Amino acid sequence: MKIGVVSDTHSLAVPQVVLDSFKTVDLIIHTGDFCSMEDLKIFSKIKDVKAVFGNMDDVKVRQAIPERLIFKVEDVVIGLYHGAGAPKNILACVQAQFEKDKVDVVVFGHSHEAFNERINNVLYFNPGSPNDIVRAPFRSYGILEVNKNKVVGKIVKIKD
């Protein structure tokens, strides 16, 4: 199964390359900071979406989707959480959210910086932001490839 992963779109135009890439995936994950329901609808028109809200999301988004989500794809358990607090402490924040859960992957956002690292047999994956040209070192999105009980993450840099 191929999963498109995005975060922190902030009601800004999502690059066409991301939307085109997501037409070929089986599922889309968004880890929050849509900022409006319109952004959620954009992705929902392409494929099924698993999503959580972020700190910048409006009330309608917060009423439509959870703050934290755990679900299974094939034999892989995936946890979603946007993140909170100072971006430099984001990894500790998301690790604390899932310390009592048996997850294989934790997908998060908030920092706008891509991250793809396995720690203690858990893949921590942040796709970065596809449209942040101010704080992020580069614009990006992610792809997760799930095959039975194995998962591989890939960060895709968006060329300017």
N, C-alpha and C positions, 0 to 999 in steps of 0.2 A: 504494500500500500504506500502511496506517495501522498505526503501531507504538505501543503503550503502553509508557511508560518509567517505572520506579520504582527507588528505591534506599533503603538504610538503613531497612528496616522493623523491624529489631531485635526480632523475635518479639513485637512489639506488635500490637494489633488494627489491621488495615488498614481505613481508612474505607470504608464501603459504597459511597460515590460512586466510589471508585477501582475497586473490583471490578466495579461496574455499567458503568463506562466501558470497562473492558477487555473486556467481552463483545462490544463492537462493533469491536475491533481485529483485525488479521490476525496479529499477533505481539506477544509481550510481551518486553521487555528488563528485566532486573534487574541492577544493577551492584554487588551485594554487600551484606554485613551483613544477611543473612537472620537469622543466628544459629542457626537450626536447620533441619533437613530439612522439618519441618512447614510452614514458610513457603514453601519452594520448591514443595511439593506443592499449596498453596493456589492459587498462580498457574498451575501446570501443569494443574490441573483446568479452567481457563478457556480457555487457548490454549497453543500451543507457546511455549516460553520459551528465550531465549538469555540466559545468565547467567555471571557470574564471581563468585568469592568475595571477601569483604572481610576486613579485619583482625580483625573480631569474630566471624567465622564459625567454627563448631565443626569438629572433625575430619571428621565425616561429610559436611558440606557441602564441605569442601576436597577430599575424595576424589571427590566426585560431579561437580564442575564446575571449570574451570580458573581460574587467577588473571588471565589475559589472553586475549582472544579477538578474532579478526578474521574477519568473514564478509561476504558480499555479499548485498544486497537489490536486485533489479533491476540497475541499473548503478552502484549506490552501495556503496562499501566502508566498512564500519563497524567501528571498533575499540572494544572494551570493556575497561575497567580500573577497579577501585574507587578506587584512590588510596591514598596513604600519607603519613605525616608530618603536620606542622602544617597544619591546614585553610587557613590564609592562604597557603600555598605550593602549594595543590593544582593550580593550572593549570600551573605549571612542572613539577610531578611528572608529570602525565599527558602533557604535551607531550614530555617526555624519553622516556616509554615508547614513543611512536610516531614518534620523529624519523627512524627509518630505514625506516619503512613508508609506503606510498602509501595513505593513507586519506582519505576524504571527510568522515567524521564520527568524533569521539571522544566516547563516552558514558562518564561517570564519576559518582562519588558522593563519599562520605567526609566532605565538609564540611557536609552537610545544607542547603546553600544553593543555590538554583536559579541556573543560569547558562546562557545561550543566546546565544553570540556566535561570529561567523565571524572567524577570524584566519588570514591567509595562505591563503585559500581552503579552510580546514578549519573545519567547524562543531564547536565544543566545547559539549557539552550535558550539564548536570547537572540532573536533575529535582527536586533537593531531597529532602526527606523527607516522606512523607505523614502522619507521626504524631509528629514532634518538636515538642513545645510548649515546650521549654526553650532550646535553642541557636539554632534556625532563626528567621529573621525572620517566616516564615509556613510553613504546611504546604502541600505541593505534590506534583504528579507531572507527567509530561510526555507529549506526543504528538509523534511524528515522522511527517511525511507525505512519502513517497517516491514520486516520479513519474519513471520512467526514470532520468535521471542527476541529478535535482534533489531536494534534501531541504530541508524547512522544519521547524524546531522550534518548539513552543509549550509554554510553562509554564502549567499549570493550577493556580491557587490554590484550596485547599480552604477553603470558608467555614465558619466556626465556628457 
